[in-house]
Amino acid sequence: MDTSWVEDFNSILDENRKIHLPTGETLKMSDNMCVLFETCSVKNITPATVSRCGLIFADLKELSNPKQIFN
């Protein structure tokens, strides 16, 4: 994940649960909404961001290849 990209989502991950769009619009997430990030690595993410998230690790060998399913 790109550090600058994911840091923009910190306002969603904190108690404000708001995202600020480039247009200036602000969207508030409801209590029953969540955000799911999928990445191959968390090496560029700050500890502050990681501490706000739940992490699930899945080894690539255990996952199916979506390209094989649709070909």
Secondary structure, DSSP 8 states (H G I E B T S, - for coil): --HHHHHTTHHHHSTT-EEE-TTS-EEE--TT-------S--TTS-HHHHHTS------GGGS--HHHHH-
